[in-house]
Amino acid sequence: MKINIYGVGRSGTKALQLYLTYILCQQNQQVWVNYEPFKYANRQLTTSNLGQQIHYSNPLFIDNYQSMSGNLTYFCQDLAAHQYVVTKFIRANGRINAINQVMQPDLSILVIRDLYQVLASSAIANWCLVESKSEWERFVAEAKERYPIIKQVGQLGRLFYADKLLITAVYWFVMNMSALDNLGKTIVIKYADLKQNSLGKLSNLVTHRNLPLTNSMFQGSNIHTNYPLQDLGDSKKMLTQTSLAKVAHKIGGLTNKVASKTGLAESQLSLSRLLSRAIGSLCEISTGDRLNIAQNSVSKIRSSVEIKQNEFLDQLVSQVETRLANLSHQKV
């Protein structure tokens, strides 16, 4: 069973990945988890230099797999090279159909959260959905012709330092619209509907066991810890990305001395594949004392930030809602 989950940051993808991995583990004991592979090597948020390099060197919008680079294609193949795997992306809404054509998931899900809720959540976060000025400029350059409405914002290039929430809103709109325009076989679920009924339908696609997302295991601080899952693929059982990087550096040095240009390119591609296998981790359900401690550590953190309604923001919401309304057959 291979599952892909897509959404922009602050949309509930983390909780959904935790939930679906848990119910898969109930049936299959162990499941491979890829946690935003375009930035992280694992759920402990170890940075993946390879994942970031592939993200930044490929377009944000790729409509089909024929337009993917070799490295991105092999990267996605390796992400899916497990019998039971749940992969979640928050930097891939513009590449959904292309990635799925390579990974061939049994179930692909797009989560969309209301813009005002995303803004309220982002307002208290110490990071932005767009991480740097150069990434913002790249996003604007690629997005403005596809979605001309963002040209209404004005001085887009200078906006990065001026208005984090407006940046978030523009990014939310473009990435959700791009996802909805290139869904393929992906099903859509609204964040507001991540309740027992909707998840029951998802559960039936994965297993016949049904467990509500409102369970304390998937709430509060438990979402931000390893609970209710524990990782098995630690440094004692598999090569770390750092170790692989050292190996790649040494082999790369030797290759530079003896290889032709063609041989060097092939070697670099092979090393990229080797490094990509350090992405993700094998997980199983937490047991024993650790489980009991985690069950007693649930805390609910609620944002008190209120985002006032705005005509431009309402226009963005309206377009996404209209697009969603035309997808009734693909909504959970």
For each residue, the residues with C-beta under 8 A, 3 or more apart:
1: 24 28 83 84 85 106 107 206
2: 80 82 84 85 87 103 104 105 106 107
3: 20 24 85 86 87 105 106 107 108 109 206
4: 87 88 89 99 100 103 105 107 108 109 186
5: 13 16 17 20 86 87 88 89 108 109 111
6: 13 88 89 90 92 93 96 108 109 110 111 179 186
7: 11 12 13 88 89 90 93 110 111 112 113
8: 11 90 93 113 118 129 171 172 175 176
9: 90 118 122 129
10: 113 117 118 121 122 125 129
11: 7 8 90 111 112 113 118 191
12: 7 15 16 111 113 191 194
13: 5 6 7 16 17 88 89 90 111
14: 17 18 88 223
15: 12 18 19 194 213 218 223
16: 5 12 13 19 20 88 109 111 194 213
17: 5 13 14 20 21 33 35 86 88
18: 14 15 21 22 217 218 223 228 229
19: 15 16 22 23 199 211 213 218
20: 3 5 16 17 23 24 86 202 206
21: 17 18 24 25 31 33 86 229 283
22: 18 19 25 26 211 217 218 228 229 285
23: 19 20 26 27 203 206 207 209 211
24: 1 3 20 21 27 28 31 84 86 206 207
25: 21 22 28 29 30 31 229 283 284 285
26: 22 23 207 209 285
27: 23 24 207 209
28: 1 24 25 31 83 84
29: 25 284
30: 25 84 232 282 283 284
31: 21 24 25 28 84 85 86 282 283 284
32: 82 84 85 86 280 281 282 283
33: 17 21 43 85 86 87 229 231 280 281 282 283
34: 37 79 85 86 87 88 279 280
35: 17 40 42 43 45 88 280
36: 39 40 51 88 89 90 91
37: 34 40 41 48 51 75 79 87 89 279 280
38: 48 51 52 54 55 89 91 92
39: 36 47 48 51 52 55 91
40: 35 36 37 43 45 46 47 48 51
41: 37 46 47 48 51 241 278 279 280
42: 35 45 46 231 233 279 280 281
43: 33 35 40 226 231 281 283
44: 226 231
45: 35 40 42
46: 40 41 42 241
47: 39 40 41 52
48: 37 38 39 40 41 51 52 241 278 279
49: 52 53 241 245
50: 53 54 75 241 272 275 276 278 279
51: 36 37 38 39 40 41 48 54 55 75 276 279
52: 38 39 47 48 49 55 56
53: 49 50 56 57
54: 38 50 51 57 58 69 71 72 75
55: 38 39 51 52 58 91
56: 52 53 135
57: 53 54 69 71
58: 54 55 62 68 69 72 95
59: 62 67 94 142
60: 94 95 138 139 142 143
61: 94 95 142 143 146 178
62: 58 59 67 68 72 94 95 98
63: 67 97 98 182
64: 67 97 98 101
65: 68 73 98 101 102
66:
67: 59 62 63 64 98
68: 58 62 65 72 73 76 98 102
69: 54 57 58 72 73
70: 73 74 269
71: 54 57 74 75 269 272
72: 54 58 62 68 69 75 76
73: 65 68 69 70 76 77 102
74: 70 71 77 78 269 272 273 276
75: 37 50 51 54 71 72 78 79 272 276
76: 68 72 73 79 80 99 102 103
77: 73 74 80 81 102 103
78: 74 75 81 273 276 277 279
79: 34 37 75 76 85 87 103 276 279 280
80: 2 76 77 85 87 102 103 104 105
81: 77 78 277
82: 2 32 85 280
83: 1 28
84: 1 2 24 28 30 31 32
85: 1 2 3 31 32 33 34 79 80 82 280
86: 3 5 17 20 21 24 31 32 33 34
87: 2 3 4 5 33 34 37 79 80 103 105 280
88: 4 5 6 7 13 14 16 17 34 35 36
89: 4 5 6 7 13 36 37 38 92 93 99
90: 6 7 8 9 11 13 36
91: 36 38 39 55
92: 6 38 89 95 96 99
93: 6 7 8 89 96 110 175 176 178 179
94: 59 60 61 62 142 174 175 178 179 182
95: 58 60 61 62 92 98 99
96: 6 92 93 99 100 108 110 179 182 183 184 186
97: 63 64 100 101 182 183 184 186
98: 62 63 64 65 67 68 95 101 102
99: 4 76 89 92 95 96 102 103
100: 4 96 97 103 104 105 108 184 185 186
101: 64 65 97 98 104 184
102: 65 68 73 76 77 80 98 99
103: 2 4 76 77 79 80 87 99 100
104: 2 80 100 101
105: 2 3 4 80 87 100 108
106: 1 2 3
107: 1 2 3 4 187 202 205 206
108: 3 4 5 6 96 100 105 184 185 186 187
109: 3 4 5 6 16 186 187 188 189 202 332
110: 6 7 93 96 179 180 183 186 187 188 189
111: 5 6 7 11 12 13 16 189 190 191 194
112: 7 11 176 179 188 189 190 191 320 324
113: 7 8 10 11 12 117 118 190 191 192
114: 117 118 190 191 192 317
115: 118 119 169 172 173 313 316 317 320
116: 119 120 307 309 313 317
117: 10 113 114 120 121 191
118: 8 9 10 11 113 114 115 121 122 168 172
119: 115 116 122 123 165 168 169 307 313
120: 116 117 123 124 303 305 306 307
121: 10 117 118 124 125 303
122: 9 10 118 119 125 128 129 164 165 168
123: 119 120 164 165 303 305 307
124: 120 121 303 305
125: 10 121 122 128
126:
127: 131
128: 122 125 131 164 167 168
129: 8 9 10 122 167 168 171 172
130: 135 136 139 160 167 168 171
131: 127 128 135
132: 135 136
133: 136 137 160 161
134: 137 138
135: 56 130 131 132 138 139
136: 130 132 133 139 140 156 159 160 167
137: 133 134 140 141 157 160
138: 60 134 135 141 142
139: 60 130 135 136 142 143 171 174
140: 136 137 143 144 150 156 157
141: 137 138 144
142: 59 60 61 94 138 139 146
143: 60 61 139 140 146 147 150 174
144: 140 141 147 148 150 151 156
145: 148
146: 61 142 143 174 178
147: 143 144 150 173 174 177 178
148: 144 145 151
149: 152 173 315 316 319
150: 140 143 144 147 153 156 170 173 174
151: 144 148 156
152: 149 312
153: 150 156 159 166 170 312
154: 159
155: 158 159
156: 136 140 144 150 151 153 159
157: 137 140 160
158: 155 161 162
159: 136 153 154 155 156 162 163 166 167
160: 130 133 136 137 157 167
161: 133 158
162: 158 159 166
163: 159 166 167
164: 122 123 128 167 168
165: 119 122 123 168 169 307
166: 153 159 162 163 169 170
167: 128 129 130 136 159 160 163 164 170 171
168: 118 119 122 128 129 130 164 165 171 172
169: 115 119 165 166 172 173 312 313 316
170: 150 153 166 167 173 174 316
171: 8 129 130 139 167 168 174 175
172: 8 115 118 129 168 169 175 176 316
173: 115 147 149 150 169 170 176 177 316 319 320
174: 94 139 143 146 147 150 170 171 177 178
175: 8 93 94 171 172 178 179
176: 8 93 112 172 173 179 180 320
177: 147 173 174 180 181 319 320 323
178: 61 93 94 146 147 174 175 181 182
179: 6 93 94 96 110 112 175 176 182 183 186
180: 110 176 177 183 188 320 323 324 327
181: 177 178 323
182: 63 94 96 97 178 179
183: 96 97 110 179 180 186 188 327 330
184: 96 97 100 101 108
185: 100 108
186: 4 6 96 97 100 108 109 110 179 183 330
187: 107 108 109 110 330 331 332
188: 109 110 112 180 183 324 327 330 331 332
189: 109 110 111 112 193 194 198 202 331 332
190: 111 112 113 114 193 194 324 331
191: 11 12 111 112 113 114 117 194
192: 113 114
193: 189 190 197 198 332
194: 12 15 16 111 189 190 191 198 199 213
195: 198 199 212 213 214
196: 199 200 210 212 213 214
197: 193 200 201
198: 189 193 194 195 201 202 332
199: 19 194 195 196 202 203 210 211 212 213
200: 196 197 203 204 210
201: 197 198 204 205 332
202: 20 107 109 189 198 199 205 206 332
203: 23 199 200 206 207 208 209 210 211
204: 200 201 207 208 210
205: 107 201 202
206: 1 3 20 23 24 107 202 203
207: 23 24 26 27 203 204
208: 203 204
209: 23 26 27 203
210: 196 199 200 203 204
211: 19 22 23 199 203 215
212: 195 196 199 215
213: 15 16 19 194 195 196 199 218
214: 195 196 218 219
215: 211 212 218 219
216: 219 220 222 295 298
217: 18 22 222 227 228 295
218: 15 18 19 22 213 214 215 222 223
219: 214 215 216 222 223 298 300
220: 216 223 298 299 300 301
221: 224 225 297 298 299 301
222: 216 217 218 219 225 227 228 294 297 298
223: 14 15 18 218 219 220
224: 221
225: 221 222 294 297
226: 43 44 229 230 231 286
227: 217 222 286 290 291 294 295 297
228: 18 22 217 222 285 286 291 294
229: 18 21 22 25 33 226 283 284 285 286
230: 226 283 284 285 286 287 290
231: 33 42 43 44 226 234 281 282 283
232: 30 237 281 282 283 284
233: 42 237 238 280 281 282
234: 231 237 238 281
235: 238 240
236:
237: 232 233 234
238: 233 234 235 278
239: 243 244 278
240: 235 243 244 278
241: 41 46 48 49 50 244 245 275 278 279
242: 245 246
243: 239 240 246 247
244: 239 240 241 247 248 274 275 277 278
245: 49 241 242 248 249 275
246: 242 243 249 250
247: 243 244 250 251 274
248: 244 245 251 252 271 274 275
249: 245 246 252 253
250: 246 247 253 254
251: 247 248 254 255 267 271
252: 248 249 255 256 267 268 271
253: 249 250 256 257
254: 250 251 257 258
255: 251 252 258 259 263 264 267 268
256: 252 253 259 264
257: 253 254
258: 254 255 263
259: 255 256 263 264 267
260: 263 264
261: 264 265
262: 265 266
263: 255 258 259 260 266 267
264: 255 256 259 260 261 267 268
265: 261 262 268 269
266: 262 263 269 270
267: 251 252 255 259 263 264 270 271
268: 252 255 264 265 271 272
269: 70 71 74 265 266 272 273
270: 266 267 273 274
271: 248 251 252 267 268 274 275
272: 50 71 74 75 268 269 275 276
273: 74 78 269 270 276 277
274: 244 247 248 270 271 277
275: 50 241 244 245 248 271 272 278
276: 50 51 74 75 78 79 272 273 279
277: 78 81 244 273 274
278: 41 48 50 238 239 240 241 244 275
279: 34 37 41 42 48 50 51 78 79 241 276
280: 32 33 34 35 37 41 42 79 82 85 87 233
281: 32 33 42 43 231 232 233 234
282: 30 31 32 33 231 232 233
283: 21 25 30 31 32 33 43 229 230 231 232
284: 25 29 30 31 229 230 232
285: 22 25 26 228 229 230
286: 226 227 228 229 230 290 291 294
287: 230 290 291
288: 291 292
289: 292 293
290: 227 230 286 287 293 294
291: 227 228 286 287 288 294 295
292: 288 289 295 296
293: 289 290 296 297
294: 222 225 227 228 286 290 291 297
295: 216 217 227 291 292 298
296: 292 293
297: 221 222 225 227 293 294
298: 216 219 220 221 222 295
299: 220 221
300: 219 220
301: 220 221
302:
303: 120 121 123 124
304:
305: 120 123 124
306: 120
307: 116 119 120 123 165 313
308:
309: 116 313 314
310: 313 314
311: 314 315
312: 152 153 169 315 316
313: 115 116 119 169 307 309 310 316 317
314: 309 310 311 317 318
315: 149 311 312 318 319
316: 115 149 169 170 172 173 312 313 319 320
317: 114 115 116 313 314 320 321
318: 314 315 321 322
319: 149 173 177 315 316 322 323
320: 112 115 173 176 177 180 316 317 323 324
321: 317 318 324 325
322: 318 319 325 326
323: 177 180 181 319 320 326 327
324: 112 180 188 190 320 321 327 331
325: 321 322 328
326: 322 323
327: 180 183 188 323 324 330 331
328: 325 331
329:
330: 183 186 187 188 327
331: 187 188 189 190 324 327 328
332: 109 187 188 189 193 198 201 202
